[in-house]
Amino acid sequence: MPSILGSNFHERKLVKKALESFYGIGPMLSTRIMAKYTIHPLARLGGIPAKTVTALTAELSNMTIEADARRIVQDNIQRLRDMGTYRGRRHAMGLPVRGQRTRTQTETARKLNKLERHG
């Protein structure tokens, strides 16, 4: 089982999906990383050499992902709350922050906002 940044993955897992499983890496960034190391978009972890897996691990260790990225998001939200901005108050109340409708269907927005803040 190949290991990237301490996480074990099955050999049949796509490299793109394995990279996207880390918090802070989306589809575009995973595509760029794969292009940098000339990995085919449909390549699986078992099909790439160990040297490339090691290079991917080294690349990811230099990036702000997982706990660091979560902490940055939490710090940004806390900064907005401390300043007392409109967005900060909406975060504190658990309401939609980006202008969504609140006259109806606020329960879903409350759930999503709480999940986003507590990551």
N, C-alpha and C positions, 0 to 999 in steps of 0.2 A: 504494500500500500504506500503510494507516494505521500510524502509529508511536506506541506508548504506552510511555513511560519508556525510550526508546531501543531497544525491540524492535519489529521490523517484523512485521506480521500480514497475512494475506491478507484481502481485502475481504469474502469470504464466511464468515469465521470469526465465530461467535457472540461477542457482547461478553462474556457470562458466562464462556465458556471462555477467552477471552483474558485476562480478569482472574484467573481461577483458575490460569493458567499461571505466575503469579508465586508464588514460595515465600513462604508466610505468609498467603496469601489463599485461603480455602476457599469452599464454596458459600454459607454464610450471609453472610459479609462481602461477597462479590461481589454478592449479592442486595441487601444494604443500600446499597451504593455505587450500584447501578443505580437503586434506588428514589429515592435522593437526587437524582439527575439526571434522573428520570422517563424512564428507558430501558425499553422493553418487554423482558420476559424472553427473547423469541425474536429480538430485534433483532440484525442483523449489523453488523460494523464499517463496511462500505461504506454502510450506510443511515443512519448518524448523522452530524450535521454536524461539521465540523472544530472548531468552537468547543467542542462537547461533548467531543471527543477531547482537546483541550487542557485542559479542566477535569478530565477523568479523570487525565491525566498530572500535573497539579498536585496533585490529591488523593492520588495514589499516592506522590508525592515527599515528602509529609509523614508517610507511614506507615513503620513499621518492617517492611520486607520484604527479600527476597533475602539478600544477604550479612550485613546487620545482624541479621536474624532467625536466620540460621544461627549467627552468632557468639554470640548470646545463648544459644541452645540448647547450644552447645559449652561456654560458660562455666558454665552451670548444671550440666552433667554433670561438668565438671572440679571444680567446687566440691564436689559430692557425693563425688567420688573423694578429694579432699584431706581432707575431714572424716572419711573412713573409714566412711561409712554403709553399710548393707546394700545399698541401691540402687547406691551408688557402686562397691562391690566387684563387684556383679553386672555393671555396665557394664564394668569393667576386665577381667573374665574372659570377657566376650562371651556371657554367659548371659541367659536371660529375666529381665526386671526386674520385671514386673508380676504375678508369681504364677503364670505358666503352668507346665504340667507339664514336669518335666525327667527323669522316669524313662524315658520314651521320646520320640522325635521331638525331640531337642535340636538336630540339625543345622540344621533350618530356622530355629529360633530364633536360633542362632548367626549364621547368614547375615543374617537380618533385623536383628539388633542391631548388627552391624558396619556395615551399610548406613545405619542410622539415625544412628550416631555420626559417621560420616565424611561424611554428607550429600551 
